[in-house]
Amino acid sequence: MDMIGKVRRMKLRDQLSLSEIAKRTGLARNTVKKWLKAPGEVVPKYERVKVQGKLSSFESALHQALTNSRRRIWIEASTRRFGSFTELNAWLSERCRSVWADTAHPIHKQFTVAEMWELERGHLMSMPTPFDGYVEPLARVSSTCLVAAARNRYSVPCEWAGHIVSTRVYPERIDVAAADTVVASHARLPGSGQTSYDWQHYIELVQRKPGALRNGDLLGLIETVFPRRRRVAVLCGVPV
């Protein structure tokens, strides 16, 4: 509303040309022209023209079929237990393919979706390099060399304690990057409230500060993280 008033003042009061108004406001010349022709204080909005495509007549049927199939799959998934996101994604992929085999194609009803996929497969373009897609929130590494990501915690090399890093959340793994370099990588944990440790992230810490692992959250690392308890216990000054 403020911008359309500014545009009209420039034209009616200051007698500026459309080009000058567009230059000063950063708006396109056609936008300025449309705003000046608009009635009252209404700001014109762009409305995309709906174009009819080959599948337009099947839109409602496709939407209904996909919605019903998706709902059935997720209800079934909620009754199962998966050990990892990789296991869940593998099950979803297999289950979706089985649904294709039972779903009639919306246009060529004599075929199922799976059968049409096989017929069209040889005519499709080859897949390019997979897109490296992830969610990347920033997080601060704790004093115990842990970073929070997707409701769980993951260890990073001890030299990054107290620093801001980016956590790259993939469906099956968590990468931690600092200065555009991946410094840690873990299999993504399901659920919440869990911690994934890599014992190698703490080697420099125990060499520099023996006994550090006896403090706070790291107390259990001696038994749960390091492969050989006796060697680490000696490094940490813990009686064996």
C-alpha positions in Angstrom: 0.0 0.0 0.0 2.8 2.4 0.8 4.6 1.7 -2.4 1.5 2.2 -4.6 0.9 5.6 -2.9 4.6 6.5 -3.5 4.3 5.6 -7.2 1.1 7.7 -7.6 2.7 10.7 -5.9 5.7 10.5 -8.2 3.4 10.5 -11.2 0.6 12.9 -10.2 2.5 15.4 -8.0 6.1 15.2 -9.2 5.1 14.6 -12.8 7.8 11.9 -13.3 7.9 9.7 -16.3 7.2 5.9 -16.0 10.9 5.2 -16.7 12.0 7.5 -14.0 9.6 6.1 -11.5 10.7 2.6 -12.3 14.3 3.6 -11.9 13.8 5.2 -8.5 11.6 2.4 -7.1 13.2 -0.6 -8.7 9.9 -1.7 -10.1 9.4 -2.9 -13.6 8.0 -0.3 -16.0 4.9 -2.5 -16.7 4.3 -2.8 -13.0 4.3 1.0 -12.6 1.9 1.4 -15.5 -0.5 -1.3 -14.1 -0.4 0.3 -10.6 -1.3 3.8 -12.0 -4.3 2.3 -13.9 -5.5 0.4 -10.8 -8.7 1.8 -9.1 -8.6 3.2 -5.6 -6.0 1.8 -3.2 -6.1 -1.7 -4.5 -2.7 -3.2 -5.4 -2.9 -5.3 -8.5 -1.8 -8.9 -8.1 -0.4 -11.2 -10.6 -2.7 -14.1 -11.5 -1.3 -17.1 -13.3 -3.4 -18.3 -16.2 -4.3 -21.9 -15.7 -3.2 -23.8 -18.8 -4.9 -27.1 -19.7 -2.4 -29.9 -20.1 -2.5 -33.5 -21.2 -3.3 -34.7 -17.7 -5.7 -31.9 -16.7 -8.8 -34.1 -17.3 -7.3 -36.8 -15.1 -6.2 -34.4 -12.3 -8.9 -35.3 -9.8 -8.5 -39.0 -10.4 -4.8 -38.8 -10.0 -5.0 -36.7 -6.9 -7.5 -39.1 -5.3 -5.4 -42.2 -6.2 -2.2 -40.7 -4.9 -3.7 -39.4 -1.7 -5.3 -42.8 -0.9 -2.2 -44.7 -1.7 0.1 -42.4 0.3 -2.3 -42.6 3.3 -2.3 -46.4 3.2 1.5 -46.6 3.0 2.0 -44.1 5.9 -0.6 -45.9 8.1 1.2 -49.2 7.5 4.6 -47.6 8.1 3.4 -46.3 11.5 2.7 -49.8 12.7 6.3 -50.9 12.0 9.7 -50.3 13.6 12.7 -49.4 11.6 16.3 -49.4 12.8 17.4 -46.5 10.6 16.3 -44.0 8.0 18.0 -46.1 5.4 15.8 -49.1 6.3 12.7 -46.9 6.3 13.5 -45.5 2.9 14.2 -48.9 1.5 10.8 -50.2 2.8 9.0 -47.1 1.4 10.6 -47.6 -2.0 9.6 -51.3 -2.1 6.1 -50.6 -0.9 5.5 -47.8 -3.4 6.6 -50.1 -6.2 4.1 -52.8 -5.0 1.3 -50.2 -5.1 2.2 -49.4 -8.7 1.6 -53.0 -9.6 -1.9 -52.8 -8.2 -2.9 -49.4 -9.5 -4.4 -48.9 -13.0 -2.8 -46.3 -15.2 -5.2 -43.2 -15.4 -5.0 -43.0 -19.2 -4.1 -46.5 -20.5 -6.4 -48.4 -18.1 -5.4 -51.8 -19.6 -2.0 -51.4 -18.0 -0.9 -50.8 -14.4 1.4 -48.0 -13.4 4.2 -50.5 -13.1 3.6 -51.9 -16.6 3.5 -48.4 -18.1 6.7 -47.5 -16.3 8.5 -50.5 -17.9 7.2 -49.6 -21.3 8.3 -46.0 -21.1 11.5 -46.7 -19.3 13.6 -47.2 -22.4 12.5 -43.8 -23.8 13.4 -41.7 -20.8 16.5 -39.6 -20.5 19.3 -40.9 -18.4 19.6 -39.6 -14.8 22.1 -36.8 -14.2 24.3 -36.8 -11.1 22.0 -37.0 -8.1 21.3 -33.7 -6.5 23.1 -33.2 -3.2 20.1 -32.1 -1.2 20.2 -31.5 2.5 18.9 -29.1 5.2 21.7 -27.0 6.7 21.0 -25.3 10.0 23.9 -23.7 12.0 24.7 -25.0 15.5 27.4 -24.4 18.2 29.6 -27.3 19.2 29.3 -27.9 23.0 32.3 -28.2 25.4 31.8 -32.0 25.2 32.4 -31.9 21.4 28.8 -32.5 20.5 26.5 -30.8 18.1 22.7 -31.0 18.0 21.0 -32.0 14.7 17.5 -33.3 14.0 16.7 -33.8 17.8 19.8 -35.9 18.4 23.5 -35.2 19.2 26.6 -36.1 17.2 30.3 -35.8 18.0 32.8 -33.7 16.1 36.6 -33.4 16.5 37.5 -31.7 19.8 39.3 -28.7 18.1 35.9 -27.4 17.0 34.4 -27.2 20.6 32.8 -23.8 21.0 32.7 -23.0 17.3 29.7 -22.5 15.0 29.4 -25.2 12.4 26.8 -26.2 9.8 24.9 -29.5 10.2 23.9 -31.0 6.9 20.9 -33.2 7.6 20.4 -35.9 4.9 17.7 -38.6 5.1 20.3 -41.2 6.0 23.2 -39.4 7.5 24.4 -36.2 9.3 27.5 -34.3 8.0 29.1 -31.6 10.1 30.9 -28.9 8.0 33.3 -26.1 9.1 34.9 -23.7 6.7 33.2 -25.5 3.8 34.9 -28.8 4.8 33.1 -31.8 6.2 34.8 -32.5 9.5 32.5 -35.3 10.8 29.9 -37.7 9.4 27.5 -40.0 11.2 24.7 -42.3 10.3 21.5 -40.4 11.2 19.9 -41.6 14.4 16.1 -42.3 14.5 13.9 -40.9 17.2 15.2 -38.2 19.6 17.4 -37.8 22.6 20.2 -40.1 21.4 23.9 -39.4 20.9 26.3 -40.8 18.3 30.0 -40.8 19.3 33.1 -41.3 17.1 35.9 -42.2 19.5 38.5 -40.8 17.1 37.1 -37.3 17.8 38.4 -37.4 21.4 42.0 -38.8 20.9 43.6 -35.3 20.8 41.6 -34.3 23.9 42.7 -37.2 26.1 46.3 -36.8 24.9 46.3 -33.1 25.8 44.2 -33.3 28.9 44.2 -36.8 30.7 41.1 -37.4 32.8 38.9 -35.1 30.7 36.5 -38.0 29.9 35.6 -38.4 33.5 33.6 -35.2 33.5 29.9 -34.6 32.6 28.3 -36.3 29.7 31.6 -38.0 28.6 31.8 -40.3 31.6 30.3 -43.2 29.7 32.7 -42.8 26.7 35.3 -45.1 28.3 32.9 -48.0 28.0 30.7 -47.1 25.0 33.0 -45.3 22.6 36.6 -46.4 22.7 37.4 -49.9 21.4 39.8 -50.9 24.1 38.9 -49.9 27.6 42.3 -50.6 29.3 44.3 -48.4 26.9 41.9 -45.4 27.3 41.6 -45.9 31.0 45.4 -45.5 31.3 45.3 -42.4 29.1 42.6 -40.9 31.3 44.2 -41.7 34.6 41.3 -44.0 35.6 42.2 -47.0 37.7 41.6 -50.3 35.9 
